[in-house]
Amino acid sequence: MKKLYIGNKYWIEWKIINPKGARVKDVDVILKPTKNLWKNLEYNCIAECCGIMAFSFEEKAIWSACLDLNVSTLIRNFEIIQQKLFEIEEQVISSSIINQYMDKRAFENLIKYLIKILKKLSKSEFNYT
C-alpha cells in the first residue's frame, strides 16, 4: 500500500498497481477539462517525474492553484468526473496528466476530496490572504 498525503494529517491509501494483465481505463479524456488545476498543483515535483506524488493536495495549495481558475466550473467538471468514474468497470485507472496507474477506489476518493475542498473555496471559507 502507498499513502497519498492530502493535508491536515489525512492520507488516501492506494494499492500498488502492476498494470501488466490488469484491465486499465485511461481517464485523460475525462480529466482534460481540469488539466490546468492539475498543472497548478504540481508543487513537490512534476508529474512526468514523480506521478501523483508530484502534486500537493493541501488546502492552501489548492487555494493557490485556483487563483486564476473558475472554481464553479472546476466543481462542475469534477462532479462530472466523479460520475464518469462511477460508470467505469475497470478497477485500475491510468492517466498521463497525473502520470500514474492507480486503483479506481483511491482515485475516486481523491476526486471526492477535491470537490469538497473546491466547494469550501467557493464559499470563501479559506483564510489564506
Order of alpha helices (4+ residues) and beta strands (2+ residues): beta-beta-beta-alpha-alpha-alpha-alpha-alpha-beta-beta-alpha
